[in-house]
């Protein structure tokens, strides 16, 4: 379920931004359908495919933004730097039907919140390209009573965007790569095995924090006047991850991919200057 919504979110919000400021609607909304394939969780050897709804929503406020990077509240910004508060959420992970996690406790739905820094490294106006370094850090909380913190998560990435023209309706290509870091509590939540749940084939395991692997994403999309189309592929590499030796890790490499289409339902008449 967590991968299901995560990949749906990528499909819905992967449209790459333009490197030139332009007048665009304050908000745009649409709804469509997509197909995705993904592992039960990063490190699982079980792959599943689904047909999913694809919501499309973009908001281009001066402080609050909703786009392919998620929901953000800008703290300050300049030509080269932007600091903001980022939010993320994930639904629960059920252990039923998963041979490796069978009989283990489910993982609660989570809410992540924390500061992030965007460093604008390079622009090539002629090719409509830009390179950014994104540095997020989120505290992750389990959505259950009582509310408790599950740990810290960070995935700094280099983000390279290309746009085929300055026109509002053009093709966008995004490339993103970077490592994943977690603290011990977060790693234990997803990859640890308490002694009470140890079996002959699933020994007890205490997951360490630190390096948690890396991910590489390719996304292609285009916004037409009446609809939007997009596709993505994300590769996960757990080689060298601190918890790669967990008995819950049965695959060191995973691929998630999806394609979707959304029809525009409406947009604001108010126009704002935006690089998104």
C-alpha positions in Angstrom: 0.0 0.0 0.0 2.8 2.4 0.9 4.5 1.8 -2.5 1.1 2.0 -4.2 0.4 5.6 -3.1 4.1 6.6 -3.3 4.2 5.6 -7.0 0.7 7.2 -7.6 2.1 10.4 -6.2 5.1 10.3 -8.6 2.7 9.8 -11.5 0.6 12.7 -10.4 3.3 15.2 -9.7 6.4 14.3 -11.9 6.0 17.2 -14.4 9.3 18.9 -14.6 9.6 22.7 -14.1 10.7 25.3 -16.6 13.9 27.2 -16.1 12.3 30.4 -17.2 9.7 32.4 -15.2 6.3 32.5 -17.0 2.7 33.5 -16.3 0.8 30.4 -15.3 -2.5 29.7 -13.4 -2.3 29.9 -9.6 -3.8 26.4 -9.5 -4.6 23.5 -11.8 -6.5 20.4 -11.1 -7.2 17.2 -13.0 -8.0 13.5 -12.5 -7.0 10.4 -14.5 -5.8 6.8 -14.4 -2.5 5.0 -14.5 -0.7 1.7 -14.2 2.2 1.0 -11.9 4.5 -1.8 -10.9 6.6 -1.8 -7.7 8.0 -4.0 -4.9 6.1 -4.7 -1.7 8.8 -2.5 0.0 12.3 -1.5 -0.9 14.4 -4.7 -0.5 11.5 -7.1 -1.2 11.7 -9.6 -4.1 7.9 -9.6 -4.5 6.7 -7.3 -7.4 3.1 -6.2 -7.9 1.2 -4.3 -10.6 -1.9 -2.2 -10.2 -4.3 0.1 -12.1 -4.6 3.3 -10.0 -6.3 6.7 -10.0 -4.0 9.6 -10.8 -4.9 13.0 -9.2 -3.2 16.0 -10.7 -2.9 19.2 -8.6 -0.5 22.1 -8.9 -0.6 25.2 -6.6 1.9 28.1 -7.3 1.5 30.3 -4.2 4.4 32.6 -3.1 4.7 30.7 0.2 2.7 27.5 -0.2 3.4 25.3 -3.2 2.1 21.9 -4.4 3.9 20.4 -7.3 6.0 17.3 -8.3 8.2 17.9 -5.2 5.2 17.6 -2.9 3.7 20.1 -0.6 6.1 22.9 0.5 6.0 26.0 2.6 8.8 28.5 1.6 10.8 30.0 4.5 13.0 32.2 2.3 14.4 32.3 -1.2 17.0 34.0 -3.4 18.6 33.6 -6.8 20.6 30.6 -5.7 19.0 29.3 -2.5 15.6 28.4 -1.2 14.7 27.1 2.2 11.3 25.5 2.8 9.3 23.2 5.0 8.4 19.9 3.3 5.7 17.5 4.1 5.2 13.8 3.1 2.9 11.0 4.1 2.7 7.2 3.6 -0.1 4.7 4.3 0.5 1.6 6.5 2.3 -1.5 5.4 0.4 -4.7 5.9 2.4 -7.9 6.7 -0.4 -10.2 5.5 0.3 -11.8 2.2 4.1 -11.1 2.4 6.1 -14.3 3.0 9.0 -12.5 4.6 7.1 -10.2 6.9 4.3 -12.8 7.7 3.1 -12.6 11.3 5.1 -9.4 12.1 3.4 -6.2 13.2 2.1 -3.9 10.5 3.8 -0.6 10.0 1.6 2.4 10.8 0.9 5.1 8.3 3.4 7.9 8.6 3.7 11.7 8.4 7.1 13.3 7.6 7.9 17.0 8.2 11.1 18.9 8.2 13.3 21.6 6.6 14.8 21.4 3.2 17.3 23.4 1.2 17.3 23.9 -2.6 20.6 24.9 -4.1 20.4 26.1 -7.7 23.8 25.0 -9.2 23.5 25.6 -12.9 21.2 26.9 -15.7 21.5 26.6 -19.5 18.8 28.9 -20.9 19.4 27.9 -24.5 18.7 24.2 -23.7 16.0 25.1 -21.1 17.9 23.1 -18.5 18.7 23.4 -14.8 20.6 21.5 -12.2 19.7 21.6 -8.5 20.9 20.1 -5.2 18.0 19.2 -2.9 18.8 18.7 0.8 15.7 17.5 2.8 15.6 16.2 6.4 12.4 14.9 7.8 11.2 13.7 11.2 8.9 10.7 10.5 5.9 10.1 12.8 3.6 7.1 13.1 0.0 8.1 12.6 -1.5 6.3 15.6 -2.4 7.1 19.2 -0.3 8.0 20.9 1.6 9.8 18.2 5.3 8.9 18.3 8.4 9.7 16.2 9.7 6.7 14.2 13.0 8.4 13.3 14.7 10.6 10.8 14.9 10.2 7.0 16.9 12.2 4.4 17.4 11.6 0.7 19.6 14.4 -0.8 19.5 14.4 -4.6 21.0 16.0 -7.7 18.0 17.0 -9.8 18.5 17.7 -13.6 15.5 19.1 -15.6 15.1 19.6 -19.3 12.3 21.3 -21.1 11.9 21.3 -24.9 10.7 24.9 -25.2 9.6 27.9 -23.3 6.0 27.1 -24.2 3.6 26.2 -21.5 2.7 22.9 -23.2 6.0 21.2 -23.8 7.8 18.0 -23.0 9.7 17.8 -19.7 12.5 15.3 -18.8 13.7 14.9 -15.2 16.7 13.0 -13.9 17.3 12.5 -10.2 19.9 10.6 -8.2 21.1 10.5 -4.7 21.7 8.5 -1.5 19.3 7.7 1.3 20.2 8.2 5.0 18.1 7.1 8.1 18.7 7.0 11.8 18.5 3.7 13.7 14.9 4.0 14.8 13.7 4.5 11.3 15.7 1.6 10.0 14.5 -0.7 12.8 10.9 0.2 12.0 11.1 -1.2 8.5 14.0 -3.7 8.6 14.4 -4.8 12.2 13.2 -8.2 13.5 12.4 -8.2 17.3 13.3 -11.5 19.1 9.6 -12.2 19.6 9.1 -12.4 15.8 12.2 -14.4 15.0 11.8 -17.8 13.3 14.2 -20.4 11.9 14.3 -18.5 8.6 14.0 -15.0 10.0 16.5 -14.5 12.8 16.3 -11.5 15.2 18.0 -8.4 13.7 18.7 -4.9 14.9 18.9 -2.6 12.0 21.6 0.1 12.1 21.1 3.7 10.9 23.3 5.6 8.4 23.6 4.9 4.7 20.4 3.3 3.4 21.1 2.8 -0.3 20.5 5.0 -3.3 17.8 5.7 -5.8 17.8 6.9 -9.4 14.7 8.3 -11.2 13.9 9.2 -14.8 10.6 11.0 -15.5 9.0 12.2 -18.7 5.8 14.2 -19.0 3.9 16.7 -21.1 1.0 19.0 -20.2 -1.4 19.5 -23.1 -4.2 22.0 -23.1 -6.8 19.5 -22.0 -4.8 16.6 -20.5 -1.5 15.6 -19.0 0.6 12.4 -19.7 3.6 11.2 -17.7 5.8 8.2 -17.1 8.6 7.4 -14.7 11.0 4.7 -13.7 12.8 4.5 -10.3 15.7 2.2 -9.5 16.7 1.3 -5.9 20.1 0.0 -5.0 20.6 -1.4 -1.5 24.3 -2.4 -2.0 26.3 -1.1 0.9 23.2 -0.1 2.9 23.6 -0.6 6.7 20.5 -2.8 6.9 21.2 -4.8 3.7 21.9 -7.8 5.8 18.4 -7.8 7.3 16.5 -11.0 6.8 13.6 -8.8 5.5 15.9 -7.7 2.6 15.5 -10.4 -0.1 16.5 -8.2 -3.1 19.4 -5.7 -3.3 17.9 -4.0 -6.4 14.4 -2.9 -7.1 12.6 -1.1 -9.9 9.3 0.8 -9.7 7.7 2.2 -12.9 4.5 3.7 -14.0 2.6 5.6 -16.7 -0.5 7.7 -16.4 -2.9 10.2 -18.0 -5.0 12.9 -16.4 -7.7 15.1 -17.8 -7.8 18.8 -16.7 -10.9 19.6 -14.7 -10.2 23.3 -14.1 -7.7 26.0 -13.4 -7.7 29.5 -11.8 -8.2 32.6 -13.9 -5.6 34.3 -11.8 -2.1 34.1 -13.3 1.1 34.2 -11.4 4.8 34.2 -12.3 6.3 30.8 -11.8 9.3 28.6 -12.8 7.4 25.4 -12.0 
